[in-house]
Amino acid sequence: MVLGKDIRLNRILKMGKMLCVPMDHGISSGPLGGIKDINKFISDTENSGLTCILVNKGIIKILSRPINIGIIAHMSGSTSLGPDPNKKVLLGSVKGAIRLGADAVSLHINIGSKEEPMMLYSLGLIADECNKWSIPLIAMMYPRGENIKNSNDPTTISHAARIGAEAGADIVKTIYSGNIDTFREVVKSCPVPIVIAGGPASKSSTGTLEMCYNAMQAGAKGVTFGRNIFEHSNPNKIINALYEIIFENKKYDKVIENFKRK
């Protein structure tokens, strides 16, 4: 029996894996380079290998046309101009996301922040609503806040990821620990699929591709790279290379060879 959640997961994944560009940055950081004209960016990249995009609800409303890849509606936010950028508040509802045509919803939770309890409360409520309406939930679980001494500590990352799964997320997005062996333990300790965040813009394309390759070797189910794609000098080129890693299982050296030749 195929359930509604299965159908929707199939729209944002390919072979159970994800290649997503999150573009929710307009609320937190403003109109960054690459997505100032977000409709153009989506149009230019949607056929390059992406399985889905992640955007705020207002962007779904102003899409110039229906797109042929999955849409994740992001439902929490804060701004870099506010008193506490780590405090993510709800900006939408599951029913609202469904009305807009979203295939899934996402929430950002900062574990270790003084506002963590409020964010966890929101995560629990939205997880229940997602189950009610059979829509996938992607939980962005970041170790970030006053109580986090080392955000790259694999034990802390494992704890953050596990919280997302235990609270009801279908997919957890978290940061890469920087090491295949330690991240393999993060993946093993999380009972739902994990995809990695890209973080700040990488200094090199090879660094972006290496992080993706190593995370996949550790058992990740894909990537959600924002700035490392939309601020790249050639977004389609980097997406193509990420696709080779995630879906074609190509060796790192071969991917880099192809990337430099294009």
Secondary structure as a PSIPRED ss2 file (coil, helix, strand):
# PSIPRED VFORMAT (PSIPRED V4.0)

   1 M C   1.000  0.000  0.000
   2 V C   1.000  0.000  0.000
   3 L C   1.000  0.000  0.000
   4 G H   0.000  1.000  0.000
   5 K H   0.000  1.000  0.000
   6 D H   0.000  1.000  0.000
   7 I H   0.000  1.000  0.000
   8 R H   0.000  1.000  0.000
   9 L H   0.000  1.000  0.000
  10 N H   0.000  1.000  0.000
  11 R H   0.000  1.000  0.000
  12 I H   0.000  1.000  0.000
  13 L C   1.000  0.000  0.000
  14 K E   0.000  0.000  1.000
  15 M C   1.000  0.000  0.000
  16 G C   1.000  0.000  0.000
  17 K E   0.000  0.000  1.000
  18 M E   0.000  0.000  1.000
  19 L E   0.000  0.000  1.000
  20 C E   0.000  0.000  1.000
  21 V E   0.000  0.000  1.000
  22 P E   0.000  0.000  1.000
  23 M C   1.000  0.000  0.000
  24 D C   1.000  0.000  0.000
  25 H H   0.000  1.000  0.000
  26 G H   0.000  1.000  0.000
  27 I H   0.000  1.000  0.000
  28 S H   0.000  1.000  0.000
  29 S C   1.000  0.000  0.000
  30 G C   1.000  0.000  0.000
  31 P C   1.000  0.000  0.000
  32 L C   1.000  0.000  0.000
  33 G C   1.000  0.000  0.000
  34 G C   1.000  0.000  0.000
  35 I C   1.000  0.000  0.000
  36 K C   1.000  0.000  0.000
  37 D C   1.000  0.000  0.000
  38 I H   0.000  1.000  0.000
  39 N H   0.000  1.000  0.000
  40 K H   0.000  1.000  0.000
  41 F H   0.000  1.000  0.000
  42 I H   0.000  1.000  0.000
  43 S H   0.000  1.000  0.000
  44 D H   0.000  1.000  0.000
  45 T H   0.000  1.000  0.000
  46 E C   1.000  0.000  0.000
  47 N C   1.000  0.000  0.000
  48 S C   1.000  0.000  0.000
  49 G C   1.000  0.000  0.000
  50 L C   1.000  0.000  0.000
  51 T C   1.000  0.000  0.000
  52 C E   0.000  0.000  1.000
  53 I E   0.000  0.000  1.000
  54 L E   0.000  0.000  1.000
  55 V E   0.000  0.000  1.000
  56 N E   0.000  0.000  1.000
  57 K H   0.000  1.000  0.000
  58 G H   0.000  1.000  0.000
  59 I H   0.000  1.000  0.000
  60 I H   0.000  1.000  0.000
  61 K H   0.000  1.000  0.000
  62 I C   1.000  0.000  0.000
  63 L C   1.000  0.000  0.000
  64 S C   1.000  0.000  0.000
  65 R C   1.000  0.000  0.000
  66 P C   1.000  0.000  0.000
  67 I C   1.000  0.000  0.000
  68 N C   1.000  0.000  0.000
  69 I C   1.000  0.000  0.000
  70 G E   0.000  0.000  1.000
  71 I E   0.000  0.000  1.000
  72 I E   0.000  0.000  1.000
  73 A E   0.000  0.000  1.000
  74 H E   0.000  0.000  1.000
  75 M C   1.000  0.000  0.000
  76 S E   0.000  0.000  1.000
  77 G E   0.000  0.000  1.000
  78 S C   1.000  0.000  0.000
  79 T C   1.000  0.000  0.000
  80 S C   1.000  0.000  0.000
  81 L C   1.000  0.000  0.000
  82 G C   1.000  0.000  0.000
  83 P C   1.000  0.000  0.000
  84 D C   1.000  0.000  0.000
  85 P C   1.000  0.000  0.000
  86 N C   1.000  0.000  0.000
  87 K C   1.000  0.000  0.000
  88 K C   1.000  0.000  0.000
  89 V E   0.000  0.000  1.000
  90 L E   0.000  0.000  1.000
  91 L C   1.000  0.000  0.000
  92 G C   1.000  0.000  0.000
  93 S C   1.000  0.000  0.000
  94 V H   0.000  1.000  0.000
  95 K H   0.000  1.000  0.000
  96 G H   0.000  1.000  0.000
  97 A H   0.000  1.000  0.000
  98 I H   0.000  1.000  0.000
  99 R H   0.000  1.000  0.000
 100 L H   0.000  1.000  0.000
 101 G C   1.000  0.000  0.000
 102 A C   1.000  0.000  0.000
 103 D C   1.000  0.000  0.000
 104 A E   0.000  0.000  1.000
 105 V E   0.000  0.000  1.000
 106 S E   0.000  0.000  1.000
 107 L E   0.000  0.000  1.000
 108 H E   0.000  0.000  1.000
 109 I E   0.000  0.000  1.000
 110 N E   0.000  0.000  1.000
 111 I E   0.000  0.000  1.000
 112 G C   1.000  0.000  0.000
 113 S C   1.000  0.000  0.000
 114 K C   1.000  0.000  0.000
 115 E C   1.000  0.000  0.000
 116 E H   0.000  1.000  0.000
 117 P H   0.000  1.000  0.000
 118 M H   0.000  1.000  0.000
 119 M H   0.000  1.000  0.000
 120 L H   0.000  1.000  0.000
 121 Y H   0.000  1.000  0.000
 122 S H   0.000  1.000  0.000
 123 L H   0.000  1.000  0.000
 124 G H   0.000  1.000  0.000
 125 L H   0.000  1.000  0.000
 126 I H   0.000  1.000  0.000
 127 A H   0.000  1.000  0.000
 128 D H   0.000  1.000  0.000
 129 E H   0.000  1.000  0.000
 130 C H   0.000  1.000  0.000
 131 N H   0.000  1.000  0.000
 132 K H   0.000  1.000  0.000
 133 W H   0.000  1.000  0.000
 134 S C   1.000  0.000  0.000
 135 I C   1.000  0.000  0.000
 136 P C   1.000  0.000  0.000
 137 L E   0.000  0.000  1.000
 138 I E   0.000  0.000  1.000
 139 A E   0.000  0.000  1.000
 140 M E   0.000  0.000  1.000
 141 M E   0.000  0.000  1.000
 142 Y E   0.000  0.000  1.000
 143 P E   0.000  0.000  1.000
 144 R C   1.000  0.000  0.000
 145 G C   1.000  0.000  0.000
 146 E C   1.000  0.000  0.000
 147 N C   1.000  0.000  0.000
 148 I C   1.000  0.000  0.000
 149 K C   1.000  0.000  0.000
 150 N C   1.000  0.000  0.000
 151 S C   1.000  0.000  0.000
 152 N C   1.000  0.000  0.000
 153 D C   1.000  0.000  0.000
 154 P H   0.000  1.000  0.000
 155 T H   0.000  1.000  0.000
 156 T H   0.000  1.000  0.000
 157 I H   0.000  1.000  0.000
 158 S H   0.000  1.000  0.000
 159 H H   0.000  1.000  0.000
 160 A H   0.000  1.000  0.000
 161 A H   0.000  1.000  0.000
 162 R H   0.000  1.000  0.000
 163 I H   0.000  1.000  0.000
 164 G H   0.000  1.000  0.000
 165 A H   0.000  1.000  0.000
 166 E H   0.000  1.000  0.000
 167 A H   0.000  1.000  0.000
 168 G C   1.000  0.000  0.000
 169 A C   1.000  0.000  0.000
 170 D C   1.000  0.000  0.000
 171 I E   0.000  0.000  1.000
 172 V E   0.000  0.000  1.000
 173 K E   0.000  0.000  1.000
 174 T E   0.000  0.000  1.000
 175 I C   1.000  0.000  0.000
 176 Y C   1.000  0.000  0.000
 177 S C   1.000  0.000  0.000
 178 G C   1.000  0.000  0.000
 179 N C   1.000  0.000  0.000
 180 I H   0.000  1.000  0.000
 181 D H   0.000  1.000  0.000
 182 T H   0.000  1.000  0.000
 183 F H   0.000  1.000  0.000
 184 R H   0.000  1.000  0.000
 185 E H   0.000  1.000  0.000
 186 V H   0.000  1.000  0.000
 187 V H   0.000  1.000  0.000
 188 K H   0.000  1.000  0.000
 189 S C   1.000  0.000  0.000
 190 C C   1.000  0.000  0.000
 191 P C   1.000  0.000  0.000
 192 V C   1.000  0.000  0.000
 193 P C   1.000  0.000  0.000
 194 I E   0.000  0.000  1.000
 195 V E   0.000  0.000  1.000
 196 I E   0.000  0.000  1.000
 197 A E   0.000  0.000  1.000
 198 G C   1.000  0.000  0.000
 199 G C   1.000  0.000  0.000
 200 P C   1.000  0.000  0.000
 201 A C   1.000  0.000  0.000
 202 S C   1.000  0.000  0.000
 203 K C   1.000  0.000  0.000
 204 S C   1.000  0.000  0.000
 205 S H   0.000  1.000  0.000
 206 T H   0.000  1.000  0.000
 207 G H   0.000  1.000  0.000
 208 T H   0.000  1.000  0.000
 209 L H   0.000  1.000  0.000
 210 E H   0.000  1.000  0.000
 211 M H   0.000  1.000  0.000
 212 C H   0.000  1.000  0.000
 213 Y H   0.000  1.000  0.000
 214 N H   0.000  1.000  0.000
 215 A H   0.000  1.000  0.000
 216 M H   0.000  1.000  0.000
 217 Q H   0.000  1.000  0.000
 218 A C   1.000  0.000  0.000
 219 G C   1.000  0.000  0.000
 220 A C   1.000  0.000  0.000
 221 K C   1.000  0.000  0.000
 222 G E   0.000  0.000  1.000
 223 V E   0.000  0.000  1.000
 224 T E   0.000  0.000  1.000
 225 F C   1.000  0.000  0.000
 226 G C   1.000  0.000  0.000
 227 R H   0.000  1.000  0.000
 228 N H   0.000  1.000  0.000
 229 I H   0.000  1.000  0.000
 230 F H   0.000  1.000  0.000
 231 E C   1.000  0.000  0.000
 232 H C   1.000  0.000  0.000
 233 S C   1.000  0.000  0.000
 234 N C   1.000  0.000  0.000
 235 P H   0.000  1.000  0.000
 236 N H   0.000  1.000  0.000
 237 K H   0.000  1.000  0.000
 238 I H   0.000  1.000  0.000
 239 I H   0.000  1.000  0.000
 240 N H   0.000  1.000  0.000
 241 A H   0.000  1.000  0.000
 242 L H   0.000  1.000  0.000
 243 Y H   0.000  1.000  0.000
 244 E H   0.000  1.000  0.000
 245 I H   0.000  1.000  0.000
 246 I H   0.000  1.000  0.000
 247 F C   1.000  0.000  0.000
 248 E C   1.000  0.000  0.000
 249 N C   1.000  0.000  0.000
 250 K C   1.000  0.000  0.000
 251 K C   1.000  0.000  0.000
 252 Y H   0.000  1.000  0.000
 253 D H   0.000  1.000  0.000
 254 K H   0.000  1.000  0.000
 255 V H   0.000  1.000  0.000
 256 I H   0.000  1.000  0.000
 257 E H   0.000  1.000  0.000
 258 N H   0.000  1.000  0.000
 259 F H   0.000  1.000  0.000
 260 K H   0.000  1.000  0.000
 261 R H   0.000  1.000  0.000
 262 K C   1.000  0.000  0.000
